[in-house]
Amino acid sequence: MSLAKEGTQLESKPSVDVEPLTDRGRRTRAQLVEAARKVFEDKGYPGTTMNDIAESAGVSHGTVYTYFADKRDVFLAVAEDLRAALAVDWRVGHEDADTLTRIEEGNRNAVMTFGKHIRMFEILDQAGADDPEFRQLAIDIRQRYVERSVAGIRRLQKAGKVDKNIDAYLAGSALCGMVEGIAMRWIFRHEEYDPEMIINTLTVLWANALGLETD
């Protein structure tokens, strides 16, 4: 997985469709994006057509073109929705919780959301094989997950809980890669591990890697 160096923001270009101005138009567009995601997940990016999206949404072929220029444009909207959802799903909410509780919550959020969106990650990587913009978007989505962790490690270093000689960016990248890798292997291979065992193990590994107390 390629990652941008610390502080680098990778942004995909905006979708070329024009945002509808009416409530009805926004609802129709949202309906199309939701239907399109299901089709992409079912047929993959290469196998999906605009007609498939129209049929799944229950609208005319021309309606899809009212909101999107082509299949690529639709997929950009689906991917942007994924990015927005992950920004919420990866958020750790307990600001006053102890360090291990926050790490555990972060790992839980990551494992569960990788499971929830695993097919979309697969399709995004599939589309990115031939399209640099999709490839960059996939990098950006993962990079935001890394940056959350890097920021947390820096806070711990500032508080004197983690060795300041540890490179926070490299540590965050490695630990996030571990979480994603374990989550994907567990889901793809249907390994018979209890999710709580996975989350607890990842939390202990995080703590040990950063030199935190686990008792």
C-alpha positions in Angstrom: 0.0 0.0 0.0 1.5 3.3 -1.0 1.3 6.1 1.5 1.9 9.8 1.1 4.6 11.3 3.3 3.6 13.1 6.4 1.4 16.2 5.9 0.7 15.4 2.2 -3.0 15.5 1.3 -4.1 13.6 -1.7 -7.3 14.8 -3.1 -9.3 13.4 -6.1 -10.7 15.8 -8.5 -14.4 16.6 -8.0 -17.0 14.7 -10.0 -18.0 16.4 -13.2 -21.8 16.1 -12.5 -23.7 19.3 -11.5 -25.2 19.2 -8.1 -29.0 19.2 -8.4 -30.6 22.3 -7.0 -34.0 20.9 -5.9 -34.7 18.5 -3.0 -36.2 16.1 -5.5 -33.1 16.2 -7.6 -30.9 15.6 -4.6 -33.0 12.6 -3.6 -32.8 11.2 -7.1 -29.1 11.6 -7.3 -28.7 9.9 -3.9 -30.9 7.1 -5.0 -28.7 6.6 -8.1 -25.5 6.6 -6.1 -27.0 4.0 -3.6 -28.2 1.8 -6.5 -24.9 2.2 -8.3 -22.9 1.0 -5.3 -24.9 -2.2 -5.2 -24.3 -2.8 -8.9 -20.6 -2.1 -8.7 -20.3 -4.5 -5.7 -22.2 -7.2 -7.6 -20.7 -6.8 -11.1 -17.4 -5.1 -10.4 -16.3 -1.9 -12.1 -15.6 -3.2 -15.6 -18.8 -5.2 -15.7 -21.2 -2.4 -14.7 -23.0 -0.3 -17.3 -25.1 2.8 -17.1 -28.1 0.7 -18.0 -27.5 -1.6 -15.1 -27.5 1.4 -12.8 -30.7 2.8 -14.2 -32.4 -0.6 -13.9 -31.2 -1.0 -10.3 -32.5 2.5 -9.4 -35.7 2.0 -11.2 -35.3 5.0 -13.4 -35.0 5.6 -17.1 -31.6 5.4 -18.8 -31.7 9.1 -19.6 -32.3 10.0 -15.9 -28.8 8.6 -15.0 -27.3 10.9 -17.6 -29.1 13.9 -16.2 -26.9 13.6 -13.1 -23.8 11.9 -14.3 -21.7 12.1 -17.5 -20.7 8.4 -17.6 -20.0 5.3 -15.5 -16.7 6.7 -14.3 -18.5 9.8 -13.0 -21.0 7.7 -11.1 -18.2 5.7 -9.5 -16.5 8.8 -8.4 -19.7 9.8 -6.5 -19.9 6.3 -5.0 -16.3 6.5 -3.9 -16.7 10.0 -2.4 -19.7 8.7 -0.4 -17.5 5.9 0.9 -14.8 8.4 1.9 -17.4 10.5 3.8 -18.8 7.5 5.6 -15.3 6.3 6.7 -14.5 9.8 8.0 -17.4 9.3 10.4 -16.9 5.5 11.1 -13.2 5.9 12.0 -13.8 8.7 14.5 -12.9 7.9 18.1 -15.5 9.5 20.3 -14.4 9.1 23.9 -12.1 12.1 24.3 -11.7 11.6 28.0 -11.1 7.8 27.9 -7.8 6.3 28.8 -5.2 5.6 26.1 -5.9 1.8 25.8 -9.7 2.4 25.6 -9.1 4.9 22.7 -6.8 2.5 20.9 -9.3 -0.3 21.3 -12.1 1.8 20.0 -10.0 2.9 17.0 -9.2 -0.8 16.2 -12.8 -1.8 16.6 -14.0 1.0 14.3 -11.4 0.0 11.7 -12.0 -3.7 11.8 -15.8 -3.3 11.6 -15.7 -0.7 8.8 -13.2 -2.7 6.7 -15.6 -5.6 7.1 -18.6 -3.4 6.2 -17.0 -1.9 3.1 -14.6 -4.6 2.1 -16.2 -5.1 -1.4 -16.0 -1.4 -2.1 -12.3 -1.3 -1.2 -11.8 -4.2 -3.6 -13.7 -2.5 -6.4 -11.9 0.8 -5.8 -8.5 -1.0 -6.1 -9.8 -2.8 -9.2 -10.8 0.5 -10.8 -7.5 2.1 -9.7 -5.5 -0.5 -11.6 -6.3 1.4 -14.9 -7.3 4.8 -13.6 -4.8 7.0 -11.7 -7.5 9.1 -10.2 -9.2 6.1 -8.6 -5.8 4.9 -7.5 -5.1 8.2 -5.8 -8.5 8.2 -4.2 -7.8 4.8 -2.7 -4.5 6.0 -1.3 -6.2 9.1 0.1 -8.9 7.1 1.9 -6.3 4.9 3.6 -4.0 7.9 4.2 -6.7 9.6 6.3 -6.9 6.5 8.5 -3.2 6.6 9.0 -3.2 10.3 9.7 -5.7 9.9 12.5 -3.4 7.3 14.1 -0.3 9.4 13.6 -1.9 12.4 15.3 -2.8 10.1 18.3 0.8 8.9 18.6 2.1 12.4 18.5 -0.3 13.4 21.3 1.0 10.4 23.4 4.6 11.5 22.7 3.8 15.0 23.8 2.3 13.6 27.0 5.4 11.6 27.6 3.7 8.2 27.2 5.4 7.2 24.0 9.1 7.4 23.2 9.8 10.6 21.3 12.5 8.8 19.3 9.8 6.7 17.6 8.9 8.1 14.1 5.2 8.7 14.6 4.4 8.6 10.9 6.2 5.3 10.3 4.7 3.7 13.4 1.2 4.8 12.5 1.6 3.6 9.0 2.9 0.2 10.1 0.2 -0.3 12.8 -2.7 0.8 10.5 -1.3 -1.6 7.8 -1.4 -4.4 10.4 -5.0 -3.7 11.3 -6.2 -3.5 7.7 -4.2 -6.6 6.8 -5.6 -8.7 9.6 -9.2 -7.4 9.0 -9.0 -8.2 5.3 -7.5 -11.7 5.8 -10.1 -12.5 8.5 -13.0 -11.5 6.2 -11.7 -12.8 2.9 -10.6 -16.2 4.3 -13.6 -16.5 6.6 -11.2 -17.4 9.5 -13.1 -18.6 12.5 -11.9 -16.0 15.0 -14.1 -14.1 17.4 -14.1 -10.4 16.5 -13.5 -9.4 20.1 -10.4 -11.6 20.1 -9.1 -9.9 17.0 -9.7 -6.4 18.4 -8.2 -7.3 21.8 -5.1 -8.8 20.2 -4.6 -5.8 17.9 -4.9 -3.5 20.8 -2.3 -5.4 22.8 0.0 -5.3 19.7 -0.5 -1.6 19.4 0.3 -1.0 23.0 3.3 -3.2 23.0 4.7 -1.5 19.8 4.4 1.9 21.4 5.7 0.8 24.8 2.4 1.4 26.7 1.3 -0.5 29.8 -1.4 -3.0 29.1 -2.4 -4.0 32.7 
